[in-house]
């Protein structure tokens, strides 16, 4: 078990500011006459855990949907810098990029409501996520020899490493629809990791879990971040956990950004207290 109290990021303590991997600039989204996001600006630095928090209906998942291409904002841009190992690459405007191409650029996500192939096994769900990395043609795959076989071995190795990392070897052949909720959440995280992303979007990965399941999931998220240096955008309602594991926090209320900064500063912000508690005290 891990302790979530006063968690530090050893790999980040003495680092200079990293290049920006993602920038949201003036993102505005409306459905009919309802404004869901209102000129939202924030950035994400490479290698950090960046939390997006706010009361129910604040626009958090809508913001994640704009980043991942499920929603197209009416105005504004989401610029993604794919440069690896701290280098500066070409920026891609994700608001103008097809959803499938966003995944190929190195952006993966989990969903608030689990979105798995419930009739398939854990292993098959993770292997399905490898399709964007597959290079052999359908004919080569059907013949299943030579290059196709070698590629299959490579993808299977990646998936098996994820299964071991998430400690789900005992359910590798289990049908996902028959699994307990907490394990399905873990499988969904594994499917996102199978894409081998540079930017991982987690939409309430611990929602509906008991205390032990939350602790396990937090441990996996921290291990992903610290061992692989992966950049993570996290939406989560457990404020104590968010404040413990995040490097910076942006707060939304009714689609508008009301605070942005380190966890301690955000926690003490009067506007955040007002939004969550309905009073200044």
SVG drawing of the C-alpha trace seen along z (x, -y; Angstrom):
<svg xmlns="http://www.w3.org/2000/svg" viewBox="-31 -34 48 52">
<polyline fill="none" stroke="black" stroke-width="0.4" points="0.0,0.0 1.1,-3.6 0.6,-6.7 -1.1,-9.5 -0.2,-12.0 2.4,-14.7 3.3,-12.8 6.3,-14.2 7.5,-13.7 11.2,-12.9 11.8,-13.1 10.4,-16.6 11.9,-18.3 15.0,-19.7 13.8,-20.0 13.6,-23.2 10.2,-24.1 9.3,-21.6 8.2,-22.6 4.4,-22.9 2.8,-19.8 -0.8,-21.2 -2.4,-24.6 -6.1,-25.4 -6.7,-28.9 -10.1,-30.5 -12.0,-27.3 -15.8,-27.9 -18.4,-25.3 -22.2,-25.6 -25.1,-23.2 -28.1,-25.1 -28.4,-28.1 -26.3,-26.5 -22.7,-27.6 -20.7,-24.7 -17.2,-26.1 -16.5,-29.8 -13.1,-31.0 -11.1,-28.4 -7.3,-29.0 -4.7,-26.7 -1.6,-24.8 -0.1,-21.5 3.7,-21.0 5.4,-17.9 5.8,-15.3 3.3,-16.7 0.0,-15.6 -2.5,-18.3 -5.8,-18.1 -9.1,-19.6 -11.6,-20.0 -14.9,-21.7 -18.5,-21.0 -20.8,-18.8 -21.7,-20.4 -18.6,-22.6 -17.5,-21.4 -14.6,-19.2 -15.5,-16.2 -16.6,-18.6 -13.0,-20.0 -11.6,-16.5 -13.9,-15.8 -12.6,-18.9 -9.0,-17.7 -9.7,-14.2 -11.8,-15.2 -15.2,-14.0 -16.5,-17.6 -15.6,-20.4 -15.7,-23.8 -17.3,-26.7 -14.2,-28.8 -10.7,-28.5 -7.9,-26.1 -6.3,-23.1 -2.6,-23.0 -0.7,-19.8 3.1,-19.6 4.1,-16.1 7.9,-16.7 9.5,-13.8 12.0,-13.7 11.6,-17.4 12.2,-18.6 9.9,-21.0 7.8,-19.5 5.2,-20.8 2.0,-21.9 -1.2,-20.2 -4.6,-21.9 -6.7,-19.1 -9.9,-21.0 -9.3,-20.5 -7.9,-16.9 -10.0,-13.8 -10.5,-11.8 -8.7,-8.7 -5.7,-10.8 -5.5,-12.3 -4.9,-8.8 -2.2,-8.3 -0.6,-11.5 -0.1,-10.0 -3.2,-11.1 -5.2,-8.4 -8.0,-8.5 -10.3,-6.7 -14.0,-7.5 -16.2,-8.4 -18.6,-5.7 -16.6,-2.6 -16.3,-2.0 -14.9,1.5 -15.8,4.4 -17.8,6.2 -18.1,9.4 -14.4,9.8 -11.7,10.9 -9.3,8.5 -6.5,9.6 -8.6,9.0 -9.6,5.5 -6.0,4.6 -4.9,6.1 -7.7,4.2 -6.1,0.9 -2.9,1.9 -4.5,1.5 -3.1,-2.0 0.4,-0.6 -0.2,2.3 1.6,2.1 0.8,5.3 -2.0,5.5 -5.2,7.6 -3.9,10.2 -0.6,10.5 -2.6,10.9 -4.8,13.6 -1.8,15.6 -0.3,15.1 3.4,15.9 6.5,13.9 6.1,10.2 2.6,10.6 3.6,13.2 6.6,11.1 4.4,8.0 1.8,10.1 4.6,11.1 5.6,7.5 2.1,6.3 1.5,9.3 4.6,8.5 3.5,4.9 0.1,6.0 1.5,8.7 3.8,6.1 0.7,3.9 -1.2,6.8 1.7,7.5 2.0,3.9 -1.7,3.5 -1.7,6.8 -4.5,8.3 -2.9,11.5 -5.6,13.5 -8.3,11.9 -6.5,11.9 -8.9,14.5 -12.0,13.3 -14.9,11.7 -14.8,8.0 -18.6,7.7 -18.4,10.3 -15.7,8.4 -16.3,6.3 -16.5,2.5 -13.1,1.8 -11.3,4.3 -13.1,3.0 -11.8,-0.4 -8.3,1.1 -8.8,2.8 -9.8,-0.5 -6.6,-2.1 -4.7,0.8 -6.4,0.3 -5.4,-3.4 -1.8,-2.4 -1.8,0.1 -1.9,-2.9 1.5,-3.9 0.5,-7.6 2.5,-10.6 -0.5,-12.4 -3.0,-10.4 -6.4,-11.8 -8.1,-10.2 -11.8,-11.0 -12.7,-10.1 -10.6,-6.9 -11.6,-6.3 -15.3,-7.1 -17.5,-4.5 -14.5,-2.7 -14.1,-1.8 -11.1,-3.1 -8.8,-0.1 -9.6,-0.3 -8.9,-4.0 -5.6,-3.5 -4.6,-0.8 -5.6,-3.0 -3.7,-6.0 -0.6,-3.8 -0.8,-2.8 -1.3,-6.4 1.7,-7.6 3.8,-4.7 2.9,-5.5 3.8,-9.1 7.1,-8.5 8.5,-5.5 7.5,-6.6 7.5,-10.3 4.0,-10.3 2.0,-13.6 -1.4,-13.1 -4.6,-15.2 -6.8,-14.0 -10.4,-14.7 -11.3,-13.5 -13.9,-14.3 -11.8,-13.1 -10.3,-16.5 -7.8,-15.0 -6.3,-12.7 -6.2,-15.4 -4.3,-17.8 -1.9,-15.0 -0.9,-13.7 -1.3,-16.7 1.5,-19.2 -1.0,-21.9 -4.8,-22.3 -7.2,-24.2 -10.7,-24.8 -13.9,-25.2 -17.2,-26.5 -20.2,-26.7 -17.6,-26.4 -15.4,-29.3 -11.9,-29.0 -11.9,-30.4 -8.5,-29.3 -5.3,-27.8 -2.1,-27.0 -0.3,-24.7 -2.6,-22.6 -2.0,-24.6 -2.8,-27.9 -6.0,-26.5 -7.2,-24.9 -7.0,-28.3 -8.6,-30.3 -11.8,-32.0 -13.5,-31.4 -12.8,-27.7 -14.1,-27.5 -17.2,-29.4 -17.8,-27.1 -17.5,-23.9 -19.0,-25.0 -21.3,-27.9 -19.6,-30.2 -16.4,-31.9 -15.7,-30.0"/>
</svg>
